[in-house]
Amino acid sequence: MKRILIPLLCVLFSVPAAYGQFAVDMGEGGRPSTQDTTVQAKEAFRLKTYFTALAGKDTLKLGRVFSGAVVLPGYAQAYHREYWKIPITYAGIGAGIYMGRHFHTKFRATEDDAFELYRNLCYVGAGLFYWGSLLDGVMQFKHDKPVLPARATLYSALLPGLGQIYNGDYWKVPIVYGGLIACGYFWQYNGLQYKRYKTMYNHAMANPPRYDGWMRPEDLKWYRDTFRRFRDYSILATVLVYALNIIDANVFAHFQDFDISDDLTLRIEPGFIHHVAYSGTLPQVAGIHMKLTF
C-alpha cells in the first residue's frame, strides 16, 4: 500500500519551480518590431495554495479542491466553510475502521463467519463516509456556469450515471448500468468457474491425486486457463464501460453551452473579389461569393 500511496502523493503535490518565458518577434516586412511582446508563462501551482485557499486568500478550481479532499478527507468541507461536516466525516470513518478491526480480531480468534460479515460491513461503512465527503465537496462547489464539465466528470467518476443526470441525458443511465451489470455478471461467473477448475486441476495433479472425476488433467488445465482469460476480459470490459461513462459525461457537459442550431444555409451570389499582394492592392474583379451561415 505504501508503494502506491507515496508516488501518488508525489504526483498530486509536486511543486515545479520552473518559469517559462517566450519572446515573439512581431516585425512586419522583415523589420524587427520595437514593441515588447514577451509573454510570461503562468506561475506553477504551489502546495501552499491549498492552505491559503482555506484562509480565504486564494480560490481553487474544482479539480484542485477534489484532489485535496482525496488526500485529506474534509478538505472540501473546510474550503466551503462547512466546518460542522468535518467531525461527522472523521467520526464515521474512524468508527468504521475501529469496529472493523475489532470484528477482524474476533473473526481470527473464532473463525465465525458472522464476525467476518460484520468486519466487512464496518469497512464498507467507513468507505461510504469517505465517498460521501468527496461527493458532498463536488456538489457544494460554487460556480457561475449552468453546467460545469469538471463537476459532471467527477459525478460520473464517483457514481456512474450521475454525470449523465447532471447533463440532462437521463436515457443514458440505463445503458451505463446495463453495461456495468452485464460486465459484473460475467466477471463473477468467469471468476467462479476459474476457481472451480483451478481447484480440480490442483487436486488432479496432487500426489497422490485427490480428484476422482471423469475429466483429464489436460482438459481441466484448458478450462482453467480459458475461464481465467474470460475473467480478465470481463474486468477489462468493466473498466472500459466505467471510463466511457466518465468521458461521455465530460464531453457532453462541454456541449451544453455549444450553440447547435438548425439554421444552416448556403447562399451563392455575385460579388467583387479583392486581390491583395505584397506590392499593393490590385483592381477588383468580378466573381461569385459562397456564404455559409450556421
N, C-alpha and C positions, 0 to 999 in steps of 0.2 A: 504493500500500500504506500509506503514512504517513497518507493522508487517512482511511483506515478504522481504522487501529490507534490513532491518537491519540484520536479520540472514544470508542472502545471502552474505552480505559484510563480516560478521564474518567468514564464511566458506572460502571465497576466500582469505582473507588476514590473516588467523590465523597464528600465528608465534610460532610454538612449539619450546621450548628451550631444549628439551631432546637430549642427545647424547648417542649412544649405543656403547658398546664395547664387543667383543666376543673373548674369549680365546679358542683356539683349541689345543688339545694335539695330536701331530702327532707322538707319540712314536711308535717304532716298536718292536714287540716281547714282549710287556708288559713293556718295558723300557721307561721312560719318555724322551721326546725329549728336548735337550738343546737349540733348535732353538726357537726364539721368533716368535710365529705365531699369535700374537694378531692382530685382524682386526678392524680397526677403521671404524665406520659407517659414511656414508656421512652426512655432515652437512645439517641441515634442511634449506629449502628455507626461506629467510627472506624478509620482506616487503621492506627493504631499497634497495634490489637488483633491484627493479623496477626503483628506482631513479638513482642508479649507472649505470644501463644499458643505461639510457638516456644520461648520461655523457660519454658514451663510455668505461666505466671501466669494464663492465660485458656484457655477452651475454645471451640471453634468448632463450628458446625453443619456438616454435610457440604457444603452448598451453598457456604459460605464457604471451606472447605478446597479444594473443586474450583475455585472461581474463582481462588484464589491459585495453584493448580497450573497453570491455563491460562496465566496471565500469566508465572509464574516456574516453569519445569519443575523438579521435585524438591521443591517446597514441601510437598506432601502427605507425601513420604517423611521430610522433616525434622520435620513435625508429628507423625508416628507414631514418631519416634525410630529410623527405619531408615536411618541415615546412609550405610551401605555401598552403598545403591542409587543414591545421587546421582551418584557418579563414573561408574557404569555408564551412567546416563541421558545425562549430558553427553558421555561418550565416544562413545556410539552416535550421538547427534545431530550432534556435531561432525565425526566421521569421515564420516558420510553426506553432510553438506554440503560438506566439503572435497573428497572424492573426486568428488562431483557436479560441482563447479566445475572440477575437474581434467579430467574427461572432456568437459565442455562446451567447454573451451578446445581440446581435441584435435578435437572434432567440428567446430567452426567453422573450424579450420585445414585439416582433411582432408575434411570433409563425408562421413565414413564413418558409415553407419547403425549400425554396431556400437557406436561411441562414444556415439551418441545413446541407444541402449538401455542402455548401462552408466550413463550420466548419470541416466536416469530411474529405474533400479533403485536407485541410491545415494540419490536424493531420496526415493524411497518408503521405503527403509530408515530414513532419518532421521525420516520421519513416523511410522513404526511404533514407533520408540523413544519418541517424544513421546506417541503414543497409548497405548503401554503404561504409561508413567508415570502418565497420567491414570486409566487403568483400575485400576492397582495401588493408587492412592490411594483410589479408591472402595471397593475390595474390603477394604482394611485398616482402614477406619473402624470404630471400636468404638461399639457402642450396645447398649441393653438391650431392644430390641423384637425380636420374632420376625421381622417384616418391616418394613423401613424404606422408606416411599414415595419418599424422595429417592434412595435407592440404586437402587430399581427404575427410576426415571425416568432417572437418569444411565447405568445399564446399557444401556437401550434407546437412549439418545442416542449412546453410544459404539459399541455393537454391536447393531443391530436384532435383536430377538427374545430378547436376553439378559435383559431385564427380565421378559418373559413366563416364561422358565425360572425365574427367581428367585421369581416368584409361584406357580409350580407349574402354569401354564397352558401345558403343552407342546404341546397341539394347535393353539395359535395360531401357533407358529413357522413351519410350512409355509405358512400363509396370508400371514404377513408377507413371507417370502422369495418366495413365488409372486407377490405383488403387485409387489415391487421388481424381480424378474427380468422380469416382463412389461412393466412401465413402462420399464425399462432397455433392453429389446429394441426397443420402438417408438421410444424416444429415439434409439438408434443408427441404426435403419433410416431413420427420417424425416430425421435429420441427414445421412446419406449421400445420400439422394435429393435433399435440398435443395441440397447442394453440387454434385451432378451437374447438375441443371437450371440452377443459377446459372452454372456454368462454360459450359454450352452456350448460355445466353442471352447471356452476355458475348461469346462468340465470334461469335454471330449479329449482335450489334449493333456489332461492331468495324468499323473502316474501313481496309482492305477486310474484308468478312466472312470469318471463318475457320471457319464452321460449314457443312457440306455435307450435313446430314441432311434428313429429309423433313418435320420439324415446322416450323411457322411461328413467328416470334419471339413472337407473341401467345400461342400455346399454351405455349411454353417459359416465358414470364413467369407464366402462370397456374399451371403445375405448380410453379414455383419458390416462388411465394407460398403455394400450398396446402401443400406439404411443410414450409415454414418454420412455418406456423401449426400443423400437426400436431406438429412437433418441440417447439414451445413448450407445447402441450397435454401432451405426454409428460413434459416437465420438471415442469410443474405437478402432474401426477398422481404423479410420483415423490416430490416434496416432500410432497404430501398423505399418501401412504402412510407415509412416514417419520414425519411429525408424528402421524398416528393411532397408529402403533406406540408412540410416546413417551407420548401421552395415555392409551392403554389400559393401559400398564404402571403409570402413576401412579394412575389411578382404581381399578384392581383391587388395587393394593397397599393402598390405604385400606380396601378391603372385607375384607381378610384378618382384621382384628380386629373386624369388624362381625357381631353375632350375628344370623344368619339361621336362624330355627327354623321347623319345620313346625307347631308348636303355636300355631295361630291359631284362637281361639274367640270366639264372640259369645254372651253369655248375657243373657237378659231375665228380670227378676224384679221382684216388687213391692218397694216401699220408701217411705221418707219423704223429702220434699224440704224443705230448709231455705231459707226466704226471708230474704234479708239486705237490709236497706235502710239508708240513712244515718241514719235516725232511730232505728234499733234493729232487733231480730230479731223477725220475725213468727212466729206459730204454725206448726208443721209441718203439711204437707198430704200426703195420700196420692198416690202416683204410681207410675211404672214406671221402674226402673233398666235401662239398657243398658250392659253391661260388655264391653269388647273386650280380650281378652288375646292378646299376641303376644310 
